[in-house]
Amino acid sequence: MNGKKLFSKKVMSGLLALMLMVSGAVSVPLTAHAEGWLDYAEELNLGAAVMDSIKEKDYRGGIEGTAGDSLYYWKIYEFSMPQDGLLDMYLESEEGAYLSVASAYDGFAIFDSEEPDDLVWRSCKEDCKVKKNFSSARAMYYGSALISLSEGDYYFAIRQQKTYDSQYYLTLSYQKPTINVSSISLSRKRVEMKDGEQKTLRAAVLPSNATDKSVEWSSSEPSVATVSTKGVITGLAAGKTTITVASADGEISAECEVTVTCNHKYQTTITPASSKKNGQKAVKCSKCKDKTTTKIYAAKDINLSKTSYSRTGRANKPSVTVKNSKGKTLKAGRDYTVTYPSSTENVGKYSVAVKLKGNYTGTVKKTFTVIPKSTSITKLKSKKKSFTVTWKKQTDQSTGYEVSYSTSSRFSKGSTATITIDKNTTVSKKVSKLARGKIYYVRVRAYTSTGLGKKGKAIYSEWSKVKAIVVK
């Protein structure tokens, strides 16, 4: 096609016209009305760059319905998309006005090669934007845009009103479509755990073919719990936190509420009780303020099962009972131990040591006595103002005897007298100067004063049965 034919007014008016109507951000597609205009297209491989300009010899056309001298100069490039994806366009000029889109009719456009009259995309004055498909795209304000195109052939057109020799730099390149993350779900929405414990969250990212499926983890309260890049939660201290997992671009996220409770480490402090004073048991967590205090009641009631034994020649061993001030019986071996004298067969006084232990402290001594064998009255004879009493001899660990007589059957203090017999071989005693006709009550017991008792005091057997007599 020769230049004269191209530039003749008859051809321009009859065979080729181009219309573009723009109102604000809304555009009416360009329309090619004649065959042959694509013959001016220059092939441009994606990823290649050209340094070019619009000159008078380039294709030019007028706007339908305008004066014939209102001419627009065009530069047209043909390119192919190898598959569905993104077209990255970059265009700049040495003249700022060229890229400012100052006129409503200036700009850049893409046409479908199979349907050349169909406008696929164009730049627009002010705020024209490209609809989101595989990824977001911005308006081509300064000669750059990222739009989605299907596999196929296209034409990229540059036009400018009354511009001559405006040099520009153009690059068209292909990018794989960006498939954004649409949703993230977590394996659990709530987690309860102890401090020091670990639990794992699993994140499911959709769609499965998203371009970037990487996620970022974070904790709203890192002092309560942290989370690793693999979703492992580590409890640190009692409290609550929110674990968030987000897509790499931060647009999509999911949350899990985490409650951390204290994994108590208790320490027990015992203040032992004694036989006179209460103690306490304090249990306190070394990691938090949790504390309980229990009173340990004093071991006040310590008793022997018997405190007196009549000598039999066998060892004597009374059992021990220990109770606290609340009446609870304590346990031998756990709360106390008992130590007995090595020998307890003979007449004397013996000490049992009760040593408190565990929740108790101190040693308490309890005593019991082994007394001589008792004797019995064998004869009681009344005489003139006197009586004679005879008893059974008892010489086993005894020193002598005591004879007690009284006008009171209860042996009241004011009416009772006692006579000591210091030989254990003496077995009778005459008691004189008594009141004639009076009834006297008589009893006898053995004793020992061999030093076995405290400070050598005598240890007495039980009294014999009481017998009564009327004095002549």
C-alpha positions in Angstrom: 0.0 0.0 0.0 1.6 3.3 -1.2 1.9 6.5 0.9 -0.1 8.8 -1.4 -3.1 6.5 -1.3 -2.9 6.2 2.5 -2.9 10.0 3.0 -5.5 11.0 0.4 -8.5 12.6 1.9 -10.8 10.4 -0.2 -9.3 7.2 1.2 -9.3 8.7 4.7 -12.9 9.9 4.5 -14.3 7.0 2.5 -12.4 3.9 3.6 -10.9 4.5 7.0 -12.2 6.3 10.1 -11.7 5.8 13.8 -14.0 6.9 16.5 -13.3 7.3 20.2 -15.8 8.8 22.6 -14.9 9.4 26.2 -17.0 10.8 29.0 -15.3 11.0 32.4 -14.1 7.4 33.2 -16.4 5.7 30.7 -15.2 5.0 27.1 -16.9 3.9 24.0 -14.8 1.3 22.1 -12.7 2.4 19.1 -14.1 1.2 15.8 -12.0 0.4 12.7 -14.2 1.0 9.5 -11.9 -0.3 6.8 -9.6 -3.1 5.9 -5.9 -2.5 5.7 -5.1 -0.4 8.8 -3.5 -3.4 10.5 -1.0 -3.6 7.7 0.9 -0.9 9.6 1.5 -3.1 12.6 5.1 -4.0 13.5 5.7 -7.4 15.2 6.9 -7.2 18.8 7.9 -10.3 20.8 6.9 -10.2 24.4 9.8 -9.2 26.6 11.4 -7.2 23.8 11.8 -3.4 24.0 11.6 -0.8 21.3 12.8 2.8 21.1 10.5 4.4 18.6 8.6 7.7 17.8 5.4 8.9 16.1 6.2 10.7 12.9 4.2 12.2 10.0 4.8 9.1 7.9 3.1 6.8 10.4 -0.5 5.9 10.1 -2.8 8.7 10.9 -6.5 9.2 11.0 -9.2 11.6 12.0 -11.9 11.5 14.6 -15.3 10.9 13.1 -17.5 14.0 13.2 -14.6 16.4 13.6 -12.9 18.7 11.2 -10.5 17.1 8.7 -7.5 18.8 10.1 -8.0 17.1 13.5 -5.5 14.4 12.9 -4.2 11.7 15.2 -0.9 9.9 14.6 -0.7 6.1 15.3 1.9 3.5 16.0 0.7 -0.1 15.9 2.5 -3.3 17.3 1.4 -6.9 16.9 2.2 -9.4 19.7 1.1 -12.9 20.8 0.2 -14.2 24.3 1.6 -17.7 24.6 -1.1 -18.7 27.1 -3.5 -17.1 29.5 -1.7 -14.8 31.8 -0.8 -11.2 32.5 0.5 -8.5 30.1 2.9 -6.2 31.7 3.1 -2.9 29.8 5.6 -0.1 30.2 5.7 3.0 28.1 7.5 6.3 28.6 8.5 9.3 26.4 11.1 12.0 26.4 8.2 14.5 26.4 6.2 14.6 29.6 3.0 15.8 27.8 3.0 12.6 25.6 2.3 10.4 28.7 0.1 12.8 30.6 -3.1 11.8 28.7 -4.0 15.5 28.7 -6.5 15.1 25.9 -9.6 12.9 26.1 -8.5 11.4 22.7 -4.9 10.6 23.6 -3.9 7.2 24.9 -3.0 3.6 24.3 -5.3 0.6 23.3 -5.2 -3.1 22.7 -7.3 -4.8 20.0 -8.3 -8.4 19.4 -6.5 -9.7 16.1 -9.4 -12.0 15.3 -12.0 -9.2 15.7 -10.0 -6.0 15.0 -13.0 -3.8 15.7 -13.2 -5.1 19.3 -11.4 -3.0 21.8 -9.9 -5.1 24.6 -8.3 -2.4 26.7 -7.5 1.3 26.5 -6.0 4.0 28.8 -8.3 6.8 29.7 -8.0 10.3 30.9 -7.9 10.7 34.7 -9.1 7.5 36.5 -9.7 4.7 34.0 -9.0 1.3 35.7 -8.6 -2.3 34.5 -11.1 -4.8 36.0 -9.5 -7.4 38.3 -9.3 -10.9 36.9 -6.1 -12.9 37.7 -4.6 -10.0 39.5 -5.1 -6.4 40.3 -4.1 -3.8 37.7 -3.8 0.0 37.9 -4.7 2.8 35.6 -2.1 3.6 33.0 -1.4 7.1 34.3 2.3 7.1 33.6 2.5 4.6 30.8 2.4 1.3 32.8 -0.3 -1.3 33.5 -0.8 -4.9 34.3 -3.8 -6.6 32.7 -5.0 -10.1 32.2 -5.3 -11.5 28.7 -6.3 -14.9 27.2 -4.0 -16.8 24.9 -4.0 -15.3 21.4 -2.8 -12.4 19.1 -3.3 -8.8 19.9 -2.5 -5.3 18.6 -1.1 -2.6 20.8 -1.8 1.0 19.5 -0.3 4.3 20.6 -1.9 7.5 19.4 -1.3 11.2 20.1 -2.9 14.4 18.6 -0.6 16.7 16.7 2.6 15.1 17.9 5.7 14.8 15.6 8.8 12.8 16.4 7.8 12.1 20.0 10.3 9.5 21.1 9.2 6.8 23.5 10.4 3.5 25.1 8.0 0.5 25.0 8.2 -2.9 26.6 5.5 -5.6 26.6 6.2 -8.7 28.7 4.3 -11.9 29.8 3.7 -12.9 33.3 2.1 -16.1 34.6 -1.3 -15.3 36.1 -1.2 -14.6 39.8 -3.8 -16.8 41.6 -4.5 -15.1 44.9 -5.3 -16.9 48.2 -9.1 -16.9 48.7 -9.4 -18.4 52.1 -7.5 -19.8 55.1 -8.9 -22.1 57.7 -7.3 -23.4 60.9 -7.6 -26.9 62.4 -8.9 -25.4 65.6 -10.6 -22.1 66.6 -9.9 -22.4 70.3 -7.0 -23.9 72.2 -6.5 -24.5 75.9 -3.1 -25.4 77.2 -0.7 -25.2 80.1 2.4 -23.0 80.2 5.4 -24.9 78.9 3.1 -27.0 76.7 3.1 -27.1 72.9 0.3 -27.6 70.5 0.3 -27.4 66.7 -2.2 -25.6 64.5 -2.6 -26.6 60.8 -3.6 -24.0 58.2 -5.5 -25.0 55.1 -5.0 -22.5 52.2 -7.3 -22.3 49.2 -7.2 -22.5 46.3 -4.7 -25.3 46.2 -3.1 -23.8 43.1 -2.6 -20.3 44.6 0.5 -18.7 43.3 1.9 -18.0 46.8 0.5 -20.4 49.5 3.0 -19.2 52.1 1.5 -17.9 55.4 2.7 -15.8 58.3 2.0 -16.6 61.9 1.7 -14.1 64.8 0.6 -13.9 68.4 -1.3 -10.8 69.8 0.3 -11.5 73.3 3.8 -13.0 72.8 4.3 -13.0 76.6 1.4 -15.4 76.9 2.2 -17.7 74.0 4.4 -17.7 70.9 3.8 -19.4 67.5 6.5 -20.7 65.2 6.6 -20.5 61.4 5.1 -24.0 61.3 2.1 -23.2 63.6 3.6 -24.6 66.8 2.1 -22.8 69.8 4.2 -22.6 73.0 2.5 -21.6 76.2 4.6 -19.2 78.3 2.4 -17.7 81.0 -1.2 -17.8 82.2 -3.4 -15.5 80.1 -5.2 -15.2 76.7 -3.8 -14.5 73.2 -5.0 -14.6 69.6 -2.9 -16.6 67.1 -3.3 -15.2 63.6 -2.3 -16.8 60.3 -2.3 -14.6 57.2 -1.5 -14.9 53.5 1.8 -13.5 52.3 0.0 -10.3 51.1 -1.9 -10.0 54.3 -5.3 -9.9 52.6 -6.6 -13.2 53.9 -6.3 -14.4 57.5 -7.8 -16.7 60.2 -7.6 -16.6 64.0 -7.5 -19.0 66.9 -8.2 -18.0 70.5 -5.6 -19.5 72.9 -6.0 -19.7 76.7 -3.0 -20.6 78.7 -3.3 -21.7 82.3 -0.5 -22.2 84.8 1.1 -25.6 85.0 1.6 -25.3 88.7 4.8 -26.3 90.4 3.9 -26.5 94.1 6.4 -26.3 96.9 5.3 -27.4 100.4 6.5 -25.7 103.6 5.8 -27.4 106.9 5.8 -25.5 110.2 5.5 -28.5 112.6 3.0 -28.6 115.4 4.2 -29.5 118.9 2.4 -31.0 121.9 1.4 -27.4 122.9 1.3 -25.3 119.8 -0.4 -25.6 116.4 1.6 -25.7 113.2 0.8 -25.2 109.5 1.3 -26.7 106.0 1.7 -24.1 103.3 1.5 -25.2 99.6 2.6 -22.5 97.2 3.1 -22.5 93.4 6.6 -21.3 92.5 5.3 -19.9 89.1 2.2 -18.0 90.3 0.5 -16.7 93.4 -1.7 -19.8 94.0 -1.3 -20.8 97.7 -3.2 -22.9 100.3 -2.6 -23.0 104.0 -3.7 -25.9 106.3 -3.5 -25.8 110.1 -1.8 -28.6 111.9 -3.4 -29.0 115.3 -1.2 -29.6 118.3 -0.6 -33.2 119.5 -1.9 -32.3 123.0 -3.4 -35.7 124.1 -0.7 -38.2 124.7 -1.6 -41.1 127.0 -0.4 -44.6 128.1 -2.9 -47.4 128.2 -1.8 -48.1 131.8 0.2 -46.1 134.3 0.5 -48.8 137.0 1.4 -52.5 136.9 1.6 -55.0 139.8 4.9 -56.8 139.7 4.6 -60.2 138.0 8.2 -60.8 137.0 7.4 -60.1 133.3 8.2 -57.0 131.3 5.5 -54.3 131.2 4.9 -52.3 128.1 1.8 -50.0 128.0 0.6 -48.9 124.5 0.6 -45.2 123.5 -2.3 -43.2 122.0 -1.7 -39.7 120.5 -4.5 -37.4 119.5 -4.5 -33.8 118.3 -6.4 -31.0 119.9 -9.4 -31.8 117.5 -9.6 -35.4 118.8 -8.1 -37.0 115.7 -5.9 -40.0 116.4 -2.4 -39.7 115.0 -0.6 -42.6 113.4 2.3 -44.4 115.0 5.4 -44.5 112.7 4.2 -41.6 110.6 3.4 -39.0 113.2 5.4 -40.3 116.2 7.7 -43.1 117.5 7.8 -44.6 121.0 10.9 -45.7 122.9 10.5 -48.0 126.0 13.1 -48.7 128.8 15.2 -51.8 128.1 13.9 -53.6 131.3 10.5 -53.0 133.1 10.1 -56.2 135.2 11.2 -54.8 138.6 9.4 -52.5 141.0 10.0 -48.9 140.1 9.0 -45.9 137.9 9.7 -46.0 134.2 9.6 -43.3 131.5 8.3 -43.8 127.9 9.6 -41.3 125.3 7.1 -40.3 122.6 9.0 -38.5 119.8 6.8 -36.5 117.4 7.8 -36.5 113.7 6.6 -35.6 110.2 4.2 -32.7 110.7 5.0 -32.6 114.4 8.0 -31.9 116.5 9.1 -32.4 120.1 9.5 -35.3 122.6 7.0 -36.0 125.4 7.8 -38.4 128.3 5.1 -40.4 130.0 5.7 -42.5 133.1 4.3 -45.7 134.5 5.0 -47.6 137.8 5.6 -51.2 138.6 4.4 -51.7 142.2 5.1 -54.5 144.7 2.7 -57.5 144.9 -0.2 -56.9 147.2 -0.8 -58.8 150.5 -4.0 -59.9 152.3 -5.3 -59.9 155.9 -5.4 -63.4 157.2 -6.7 -62.7 160.8 -8.2 -59.7 162.6 -8.8 -60.3 166.4 -10.5 -57.9 168.8 -9.1 -57.4 172.3 -9.7 -55.0 175.1 -9.4 -51.5 173.6 -7.2 -53.0 170.9 -7.0 -55.4 168.0 -4.4 -57.6 166.4 -4.1 -57.8 162.6 -2.2 -60.6 160.8 -1.4 -60.7 157.0 0.2 -62.8 154.4 4.0 -62.4 154.1 5.1 -60.7 150.8 8.9 -60.5 150.5 9.3 -60.2 146.7 10.9 -56.8 146.2 9.2 -55.4 149.2 10.7 -53.5 152.2 7.9 -53.6 154.7 4.2 -52.9 155.2 1.7 -50.3 156.1 -1.3 -50.9 158.3 -4.1 -48.4 158.0 -7.2 -48.3 160.3 -10.1 -45.9 160.5 -13.5 -45.4 162.1 -14.6 -44.4 158.6 -15.3 -47.0 156.0 -14.0 -44.5 153.4 -10.8 -43.9 155.4 -11.4 -40.2 155.6 -8.4 -38.2 156.6 -9.5 -37.1 160.0 -10.4 -40.5 161.3 -7.6 -42.6 159.8 -4.2 -43.6 161.2 -1.3 -45.5 159.5 1.4 -47.6 161.0 4.6 -48.5 159.1 6.2 -51.9 159.5 9.8 -51.6 158.2 10.5 -55.4 158.0 9.0 -57.5 155.2 9.2 -60.6 157.5 6.9 -59.1 160.1 3.4 -60.3 159.4 1.3 -59.0 162.4 0.7 -55.9 164.4 -1.3 -55.1 167.6 -3.0 -51.7 167.6 -3.9 -50.3 171.1 -5.6 -47.4 172.8 -8.7 -47.7 170.8 -12.2 -46.8 171.8 -14.2 -49.5 173.4 -17.2 -50.7 171.4 -16.2 -48.9 168.2 -16.0 -50.4 164.8 -12.7 -50.1 163.1 -11.9 -50.7 159.4 -8.5 -52.2 158.6 -6.4 -52.7 155.5 -2.7 -53.6 154.8 -0.3 -53.0 151.9 3.4 -53.7 151.0 5.9 -51.1 150.0 9.5 -50.8 148.8 11.9 -48.1 149.5 15.0 -49.5 147.7 15.7 -46.3 145.9 13.8 -47.3 142.8 11.3 -44.5 143.4 12.0 -40.8 142.8 14.4 -39.6 145.5 14.1 -42.9 147.3 10.4 -42.5 148.1 8.5 -45.6 148.8 6.5 -47.4 146.1 3.3 -49.0 147.5 1.3 -52.0 146.4 -2.4 -52.0 146.2 -4.3 -52.1 149.5 -5.7 -55.4 150.7 -9.4 -55.9 151.0 -10.8 -54.0 154.0 -12.0 -55.9 157.1 -14.0 -54.5 160.0 -13.8 -55.3 163.7 -15.6 -54.1 166.9 -13.1 -53.3 169.7 -13.9 -54.8 173.1 
